[in-house]
Amino acid sequence: MKIPDEFQHLTPYNMNSYTDSFVSGKQQKYIELQYYRDENSLKFYARVLFHVETQGAPGIVHGGAIASVLDETMGAVSFLNKMPAVTASLTVNYHRPLPVEKTVYIITQVEKTEGRKIYIIGKMVDKNQRLFADSKGIFVKVPNERIGL
Ligand SMILES: CCCCCCCCCC(=O)SCCNC(=O)CCNC(=O)[C@H](O)C(C)(C)COP(=O)(O)OP(=O)(O)OC[C@H]1O[C@@H](n2cnc3c(N)ncnc32)[C@H](O)[C@@H]1OP(=O)(O)O
């Protein structure tokens, strides 16, 4: 199966320790996720397959499902770069309808930090780099105990 060039050198990342999330927890069966990490960059990656249960309009993935996975993958890039944070704002642009059962790829990245604020961007593309959604958000660093760490 063809995958985007940017994914070729990545190693899979196991989120097993993060079991309670409705996006990444093992109880979740509607969205297949495989995460990837690049230790040398402020980026985090996911391969995603939305099953039919995530549809809104027939055959089309619900925008809220897409936003949830982007939020999770954007949040993870802050955690994995040792900046535990929560989403303060999230904007998602939907560029074309995403059919259910189609594999897509997410790339998230820390753009900059300003005090407690972490500016994070994300995008969702298919293997041909066609853009389905992109996102930007401000995540705010919080003490570990605020998020159960
Ligand atoms: C491996 C593990 C992977 C884990 C992945 C997890 C992904 C999931 C991520 C989530 O979905 S988290 C859940 C959804 N988000 C929340 O529940 C957050 C709810 N909101 C809050 O808890 C507070 O409002 C917040 C921590 C965001 C801010 O409250 P604080 O009282 O701590 O901070 P404050 O209000 O003083 O703001 C700190 C800075 O953030 C800025 N800020 C706060 N809210 C903002 C906002 N909405 N938009 C833009 N900036 C904002 C604020 O202006 C300020 O900037 P400056 O330092 O420059 O003055």
The ligand as a Gaussian input file, in Angstrom:
#p B3LYP/6-31G(d) Opt

LIG

0 1
 C        0.163000      10.661000      25.205000
 C       -1.052000      11.375000      25.725000
 C       -1.872000      12.050000      24.643000
 C       -2.937000      12.946000      25.214000
 C       -3.755000      13.626000      24.135000
 C       -4.873000      14.426000      24.757000
 C       -5.637000      15.146000      23.693000
 C       -6.927000      15.697000      24.225000
 C       -6.841000      17.180000      24.434000
 C       -8.167000      17.687000      24.974000
 O       -9.177000      17.520000      24.353000
 S       -8.151000      18.502000      26.517000
 C       -9.907000      18.648000      26.881000
 C      -10.556000      19.876000      26.309000
 N      -10.026000      21.104000      26.884000
 C      -10.322000      21.485000      28.150000
 O      -11.019000      20.836000      28.880000
 C       -9.724000      22.799000      28.618000
 C      -10.748000      23.611000      29.416000
 N      -10.200000      24.942000      29.728000
 C       -9.335000      25.121000      30.777000
 O       -8.990000      24.205000      31.509000
 C       -8.811000      26.499000      30.978000
 O       -9.668000      27.443000      30.393000
 C       -7.368000      26.674000      30.408000
 C       -6.397000      25.692000      31.059000
 C       -7.333000      26.491000      28.863000
 C       -6.898000      28.111000      30.704000
 O       -7.176000      28.405000      32.045000
 P       -6.077000      28.893000      33.083000
 O       -6.797000      29.592000      34.179000
 O       -5.169000      27.765000      33.446000
 O       -5.171000      29.918000      32.267000
 P       -5.461000      31.434000      31.843000
 O       -6.924000      31.723000      31.672000
 O       -4.675000      32.278000      32.794000
 O       -4.787000      31.484000      30.382000
 C       -3.415000      31.151000      30.202000
 C       -3.038000      31.691000      28.840000
 O       -3.815000      30.979000      27.846000
 C       -4.601000      31.893000      27.096000
 N       -5.889000      31.284000      26.809000
 C       -6.751000      30.727000      27.668000
 N       -7.847000      30.295000      27.037000
 C       -7.659000      30.592000      25.738000
 C       -8.454000      30.393000      24.555000
 N       -9.631000      29.778000      24.587000
 N       -7.949000      30.806000      23.392000
 C       -6.745000      31.430000      23.327000
 N       -5.939000      31.622000      24.403000
 C       -6.414000      31.221000      25.583000
 C       -4.762000      33.097000      28.005000
 O       -5.038000      34.276000      27.256000
 C       -3.381000      33.146000      28.658000
 O       -2.469000      33.701000      27.764000
 P       -1.309000      34.694000      28.272000
 O       -0.454000      33.839000      29.185000
 O       -0.610000      35.137000      27.029000
 O       -2.007000      35.804000      29.001000

